Amino acid sequence: MSAETPAVPGRDEHYLRVIRRNFRAWRGARPFWAGLFVMLGGLPIAYFPYANLQIGHLTLAMSTTAGAGSLIIGVLLMVLGVSLWFQKHVRVFAGVAAILLALVSIPVSNLGGFLIGFLFALVGGAMAVAWAPGVPQQPQQAEESADQQEAAPEGELPAEQDAVDEPNDLSGTSPANGANGRHSAG
């Protein structure tokens, strides 16, 4: 192998570079950051009701009667975060559930983990609901559409885009069938 020979991707690379590239591909195909934020939101919500704060010789116990509820909310948020990573098709359900659990954690768990867990879970749930899978780019279609645009005269659409009987016209009001936007009741 000479200095001019390029490295074959995946074979001649360092294993850490391959692992990093595979992780980036995995992360990009799912709502990774939403799941991470939801999991980070569950940690303070579950932890703070059971924590003891030591100030010198003074112990401040933050235990409340809703400690079990806080633990359940925190664990559910962490499970929702993991499910966002490994089951991306439940992203809307998991996002809405995370938002609702974050709102419930305000009165149950010391203001939602002193607002830290509440904000993380709220932002993560919103990101989960808003996430949409990416569409892979197809470079051949872009080249074909550019050729069609060049072939069409200026000011006119190519013949394929100017067709009236498109299969996606589900309204039934196209000028080709004579409806003109009116529906007959008879």
GICOR-V121465 format. One record per residue. N is the residue number from 1. OMEGA is omega in whole degrees, 0 to 359 (NA if undefined). D_LAST is the distance of its C-alpha to the last C-alpha in whole Angstrom. Layout:
((N,OMEGA,D_LAST) (N,OMEGA,D_LAST))
This chain:
((1,182,80) (2,181,81) (3,181,80) (4,183,78) (5,180,76) (6,178,72) (7,177,72) (8,182,69) (9,178,67) (10,182,67) (11,184,70) (12,182,73) (13,176,72) (14,185,73) (15,177,72) (16,177,71) (17,178,69) (18,179,67) (19,180,66) (20,179,65) (21,178,63) (22,177,61) (23,178,61) (24,178,59) (25,178,57) (26,181,56) (27,182,56) (28,183,53) (29,182,51) (30,180,50) (31,186,50) (32,184,54) (33,177,55) (34,179,52) (35,179,54) (36,180,58) (37,180,57) (38,178,55) (39,178,58) (40,176,61) (41,180,59) (42,182,59) (43,181,63) (44,179,64) (45,180,62) (46,187,64) (47,190,67) (48,179,68) (49,180,68) (50,184,70) (51,173,73) (52,180,76) (53,181,77) (54,174,81) (55,185,82) (56,178,86) (57,182,87) (58,178,84) (59,179,81) (60,180,78) (61,181,76) (62,181,72) (63,179,71) (64,177,68) (65,180,67) (66,181,64) (67,179,66) (68,177,64) (69,178,60) (70,179,61) (71,179,63) (72,179,59) (73,180,57) (74,180,60) (75,177,59) (76,178,56) (77,179,55) (78,177,58) (79,177,56) (80,177,53) (81,178,54) (82,179,56) (83,175,52) (84,179,51) (85,190,54) (86,177,53) (87,188,49) (88,181,48) (89,177,44) (90,187,45) (91,181,45) (92,178,42) (93,182,43) (94,179,47) (95,179,47) (96,178,45) (97,178,47) (98,178,50) (99,180,49) (100,178,48) (101,177,52) (102,179,53) (103,179,52) (104,182,53) (105,180,57) (106,179,57) (107,186,58) (108,193,60) (109,175,62) (110,181,64) (111,177,61) (112,182,60) (113,183,63) (114,178,64) (115,179,61) (116,180,62) (117,178,60) (118,182,57) (119,178,57) (120,182,57) (121,180,55) (122,179,52) (123,178,52) (124,177,52) (125,178,49) (126,178,47) (127,179,49) (128,179,47) (129,184,44) (130,184,44) (131,175,45) (132,180,43) (133,180,45) (134,177,46) (135,180,44) (136,181,47) (137,177,48) (138,187,47) (139,181,50) (140,179,48) (141,179,45) (142,179,46) (143,180,49) (144,180,46) (145,177,44) (146,177,47) (147,180,47) (148,180,43) (149,179,44) (150,182,47) (151,182,46) (152,176,43) (153,182,44) (154,178,44) (155,179,41) (156,177,38) (157,174,37) (158,186,38) (159,181,36) (160,182,35) (161,182,34) (162,184,32) (163,182,29) (164,184,26) (165,178,25) (166,180,26) (167,180,26) (168,177,26) (169,184,23) (170,184,21) (171,181,18) (172,183,16) (173,180,16) (174,181,19) (175,182,20) (176,180,20) (177,173,17) (178,184,15) (179,179,13) (180,176,16) (181,180,16) (182,177,12) (183,180,9) (184,181,6) (185,188,4) (186,NA,0))
